[in-house]
Amino acid sequence: GTLIAGLAGLVSAQTYPVKPIRVVVPFPPGGADVIARIITNKMVEFLGQPMIIDNRAGANGNIGSEFVARSAPDGYTLLVTTSTTMISGYLLTKNVPFDPMKDFTPVGNMYDSVATLAVASRVPVANLNELIDYAKRNPGKLNFGSIGTGSTYHLNGEIFKRAAGIDIVHVPYKGTAPMTVALVAGEVEMAFPSIPNLEIGRAHV
């Protein structure tokens, strides 16, 4: 699921907020960005201050996350993040410019998701067994997209690849929407997104 996390620090509940809040989404529009906009619109009604979405995509969420980690710990810079960035990406990437445990404080869970396998309609298969058989007959010719190296989408593909005993090639993108566009446009044959992100990404194609 996705968390909205602020930089570690204490903010007085009696005075917060007294100015606009920046909400950093470390992914391009079309994925977590949409969910963030829906939720922050409701939060504005409760908090009484504007919440400004700031897309800072790149490096599997690390660019936007580093920006928040270096911001003042006053509660006015929040980060919409995922397990991909804070857990798998952090553990699998060298020289990550932040520490998930020390630099951030979880604020709340925005949504829970269920991973799925999406296959382009042009692939001549009707079910999972046929997909595996087709991949075995065409080793190295099928690609799967992800939202970045080390992301959950990437790891799901690698797990599937090993479990099925097939050779499929990983192609990383900068976010859910670019990955979905690639799936529709024929750049990749499959992907392993969450159901909500797949629906949102498809809506932006």
C-alpha positions, 0 to 999 in steps of 0.5 A, a space after each residue: 500500500 501507499 503511505 503518506 509520510 512526513 519528515 520526522 519531527 514534532 508539530 504542535 497539534 494546536 497550531 498546525 497547520 498555519 500555512 500551505 502543505 507541500 505533498 511530494 509525489 516521487 512518481 510521474 502523474 498517473 499512478 500514486 499521483 491520482 490517489 494523492 490528489 483525491 485524498 488531499 482534496 478531502 484533507 484540505 477540507 479538514 485542515 483548512 489549508 491548501 495542499 500542493 502536489 509536487 511531482 518529483 519523479 525519478 530513481 524509483 522514488 528516490 529523488 522526491 524522497 531525498 527532497 523531503 528527507 532534506 526538508 525542514 522537519 516541521 510537518 509542512 512537507 509530506 511524502 506519498 511513498 510506497 513499499 517499493 521506495 521505502 523497503 525493496 528499493 532501499 534494500 536493493 539500491 546502492 547509495 540511497 540518499 536517505 534512511 527510511 527509519 530515521 528520516 521519515 515518520 509514517 502518518 497514515 495508510 492511503 490505500 491497500 493494493 492487490 498485485 496482478 499480472 497484466 498481459 497485452 491483448 496482442 500476445 496469443 494466449 488466453 490464460 496463465 498456462 498458455 502464457 508460460 508455454 508461449 514464453 518457454 517457446 520464445 525465450 528472451 523474446 517477451 518483455 515485462 515492464 515495471 516502475 523501476 529497478 528494485 520496485 515491487 513490480 520488478 520483483 514480482 516479475 523476477 519471482 514469476 520468471 523463476 517460478 515458471 522457469 521462463 526467460 523474460 526481459 525486464 524493462 523499467 519505466 519512471 512510473 505506472 502511467 508510462 509503464 501502462 502506455 508501454 504495455 498498450 503501445 507494444 513496447 512490453 508484453 506484460 507487467 505486474 502492477 497493483 489493480 488500482 494503479 493499473 486502472 489509474 494508469 490505463 485511464 491516463 493512456 
